[in-house]
Structure formats: C-alpha cells, structure tokens
Amino acid sequence: MAGIRFLASLWVELRIVVWIAWVASCSCRQETPQAPLAVPPATSQQDYLPPFGYFQVYGESTSVAKIGRRDVPTQKTVDQVQSSQYIRLTEELNEQALRESEEPRCGVSDFDRPHFLKSRPRRPLRWAQNSLTFSVAPDTPSWVLEVARQAILDWQSHTSLSFEWVDAFNTADIQISFKPDHHDDQWALRPPTVAHAFPPGTILPGQVHFRAAANWGMVATTKSLDLRTYMIHEIGHAMGLSHSSDRHSIMNEHPRNGQRELSPRDVATIRALYPKP
C-alpha cells in the first residue's frame, strides 16, 4: 500500500516538473518578427501631388514638408488623397497607384478652390455676361478651330450663353492656344498634365492652354489624344466648372480619351451656373 502511494506521489511530481518546463519554454520563445509594412516613398508623393492642389488645401507647401520624410503636411495630404475619389487608390498611396495616376490629365486643381486663387471664392466662378467671344491663337491649324466650335456648342446648347468667334485673339473672352511645357504662367504643362484652363475671376480668365508637345489628334487612338475630349473639358473650366469625382463626367480630371458626351451631372452643373430663362 505504501508503495502505491509513493508511485502516485512521484507521478504528480513528474507532471508538475513537466508543466514548469513547458511554461518556461513558452516564456523564452520569441515570435519571428514580421517585416514592416512597405511605406511608399514620401518623395514621390511630394513630387506628384502639389501641382494638383493637394498640399495647398492645408495652407502647406512642399517647402514646409521635409523632402523624403512622411511628416505632418505630407501625411495630411496622403490622408486627403485616400479619402477622395479623384485619384484611384487601394489601401495606401503606393508606387503602383502613382503610376496609374500618371495617365494624361488636366492640370487644374482637384479641389473646388483652384490653386491659382489665393482664397476660396465667396460665389461661384462664372461670367457676368451671357454673350462671350472666343478665338484661337494665330497660326493655329484650322482643324483646331473647328474642334473648338464643336466643343463650345456641346456646352452652349444647355445654357443661356451665346458665343461669337473673333479674329482678335488678345481681346477674346476665351483664348485657346498651345503652349510649351514652361510658358507665360507659373503652372507648367509637364507630364502627366496635358492641358489646363482658367475660369472667370482668376488671374488669367478664360485662357485655355494645351501642351504643344502632346500628341493631339482629331480622334482618339492608342498613340494620340482626342483634342475634342480635352477641348470640351478645358472650356468647361473656362466657363467656371471644377473637376468632378464622377468617372463618367467629362469634367473628371482624367477624361476618358475619346469621350465627347456630357454626363447628366455635367449638364446639371452647367445649367445651374448659366440657367436658361
């Protein structure tokens, strides 16, 4: 009987020893560290985003941001981009998303406040008069004028506006021209930007600039941009419209190459700005 009790006591002690050894081994075990999440280089963000108004909406600029570091101005800007629909993103602003966003686009700010205004306008940017003149720069090919006429008619049919062609380019309300990458305003037409325009009430009201080095054509191809697509878009800006987050809108910052139809939102927006009597 005493032998049985001794064996039982020994069995319990062995179980205790094994349990202590197991606990000790668990406490000493180290988990394999996971690789840190890849953080997209801040430099690429700081290079790409400012021309389209992202840093400016916070009163910041790349001179405030520390180049190459994800500091507060840069992080605020990235957060804004992630929450907007203007740049198509996944979970973070990464290199792939930046590459996708480098398709040809308009250089006007992606925000309601154009980056060539010092403050948000107190009223919509619109022309005070309903009769406007337009012209293209001297020595512009004749087919460009025809594209401009068609684009203007696309908007005019939905508004109270009337347009008249004039020869005097410098006195026209809407002035259409092709410019080198660096020209007579401070907003360069460098890729991916292929055009920009200035609405009424800004420093260059009614001016429409197309990048001369871009491959423009009368139709959309894999190698050329449809001038009419961008003409409709930029004249929309010259009339006072902002960018639209609607991918079907001609006023999206990346208009679909070859698109020539106004979306229902485009029609509603221009009618609200220039209602028919």
N, C-alpha and C positions, 0 to 999 in steps of 0.2 A: 504493500500500500504506500509506504514511504517512497519507494522507487517511482511509482506512478506520479506522485505529487512533484517529485524532483524533475521528472521529464516535462511535466506540464509547465512548471516554472521556467525551465530552460527554453521551452518553445516560445513563451511570452517574451522573454528577454531578447531572443533572437529576432522576433518580429519588431520589437522596439528599436533594436540596433539597425535593422534594415530600413525602417521608416526614417530614422535620423539621417542615415547615409543618403537616402533619396532626397530629403529636404535640402541637405547641404549641397548636393549636386545641382539641384534646380536653382538655388540661390546664386551659385557660381557660374551657371550657364549664361552666356551672353548671346543675345539675338544678333543675327547678321545685319549690320546696318544697311538701310535702303539708300540707294543713290538719290541725291537730292533732285527735286523736280527741275527740269531744264527751264531756266528763266530766259526769255528772249532778250537779246542784247538791247539795252536801253538806247544805244547809239542809233540803231536802225529806226527805232520809234521816233527818236528826236529828229532824225533827218527827214522822215516821211510825213509826219503829221502836221507840223507847223504851217506849211503852205495852205492847208485847207481849214485853218482857223481853230484847231483843237487846243493849242496852248493858250491862245488869246482869250478864250472864253473865261478863263480864270484870272485874267489880268496878268498872266505869266508869259514868259517867252523862253526860248532856248538859252538866252543869256542868263536867265535865272536858274534853269535846270543845269545840273552838273553833267556835262557830256560824258556818256558812257556809264552813268550810275542811275539806278532807279530811285531817284529822290522824290520828294513830295510832289513837285509840279509834274514830273513825269508820271507818277502813279495816279494822280488825279486825272490826267489826260487819258491814260490807258483805261481807267475805270469808266470814263465817259464814253470812250470808243466801244468798250464791251457792252455797255447798256444801250447803245444807239443801234439803229438799223442801217446806218449809212455805209459802214464797212462790214462786210460779211465775215464773221469770225466764228471760231469754235469756242473753246473754253478760255483761251487766252490769246493775246495778240502775239502770235509767233511768226517765225520767218515765213512759213507757208501762207499764212493769212496775208502777210505783207505782199508776198509775190502775187497772190490772187488779186490784190487791190491795185496792182500796178498796170492793169489794163487801162486803155485810154480813157480819160475822164476830163471833166470840166474843172477848171482851177478855182472857181468861186467857192467860198467857204461852205462847209456842210452845216452851218448853223443859220438861224433866222437873222442873226446880226452879221452882215457881210464884214469880212476882215478889213475892208477899206473904209469902214466907218469908225469914228472914234467912240461912238456910244450907240446903244440900241435906239432906233428911231421911235419917236412917240406916235407916229402914224404910219400907215402902210406906204411903202415906196411906190409912187405912181406918178404919171404925168398929169399936170394940172389941166392941160388942154386935150381935147379928143381928136384933133387933127395934127398928125405927125408927118414929118418928112423923113426920107431915108436915102442913102446913097452908098456907093462902094468906092473905095479908093481909086484914083486914076491908075490906068494901065492894068486894072484887074480884068481877067478873061471874061468875055461876055456871058459865058455859061454860068458864072458865079452870080451875076446879076439876076439871071432867070431863077436860079435856086433861091436867092433872097426874096424875090417876088412871091414865089410859091410858099415859102415858109411864113411870110407875113400874112398871106391870105389864110393860111391854116389857123392863125390866131384871130385875125380880123373878123372872120365870119361869126365868131362867138361873142363879140364885144360891140361897144358903141364907137370904137375907134375907126378912123379913116387914115390911110397912108398915101402919100404922094412922093413919087420919085423926083429928085432934084439933081442937077449936074454939080452944083456947088457942094463938094464933099464936106468942106470945113464948116458949113453953116447948117448941115442936116441935123435933125434931132437924133437919128440913129445912123451911126457911121460904121461901116463894115470894112475891115481891112485884114491883110495877112501880115504878120509881124515875125521878126527873128526871135529867137529864144529870149534874148535880153533886148528890150526895146525901151520906149519912152514912158513906161510906168515901172513901178518897183516890183511887179509881180511877174516873174519870169515864166515863159511858156516852155518849161523843160519837162521831159517825160516823167510821169505819165500824163501830164497836163497837155492838152492839145488845143484848148480854147478857153477864153474867159470873156465876161462882159460886165458892164457897169450899169446898174439900174438908175433911174432918175433919183436925184437927191444925193448922189455920191460925187466923188471928185472928178470923174470923167463920165458924166451921164450920157447914156445911150451908145457908148463906144463898144464895139464888138470886135474882138481880136482872135484870129485863128493862127495857129502855129504854122509858119510858112514851110518848115521842114517836114511837117507831117505829110503822109501820102493820101491826099484828098482825091475823091472821085465822084462821079455822078451817080454811082450805085455802090452798094456795099459788096466787098469781096474779101477774101482771106488776106489780101495784101493792101487793101485800101479802105479808108473810112468814108462812109457816105456823108458828103458835105451837107446834104439836106437834113439829115438827122441832127447834126450839131448846129445847123443854122436855126432850126426850129427851137432847139434848146436855148441857145445863146440869145436869140431875140426874145424868148420868154424872160430871161434875166433883164434884158434891156427895157422890158415893159414893167418890171418890178417884181417878178416871181422869184421865189427862193427855191432851193433844192427840195426834192420830195423823197421821202424814205420808201415810197411805193416803187417796187421794181418794174411795174408796168407803166410808170409815168415817164413821159418824155423829159420831165424835169428831174429825174433821178440823176445823181452825179455821174453815174456810168450809164448813159443812154445806150440802149441796145443798137449796135451798128445796123443800119437799115431801117430802123423804126421811123415811121412817118405819121403815125396816128396819135392824136391826143387821147389820153386816158380820160375816163369820166371825172377823175379828180382834177386833171389839168383844166378841163372845161369849166368845172365848178369854180376853181380858183380864179381863173381869168375873168369869168363873169362877175364874180364878187368884187373884183378890182375895178372893172370897167363895165358896169351893168348896162344893158340895153334899156332905152327909155320905155 
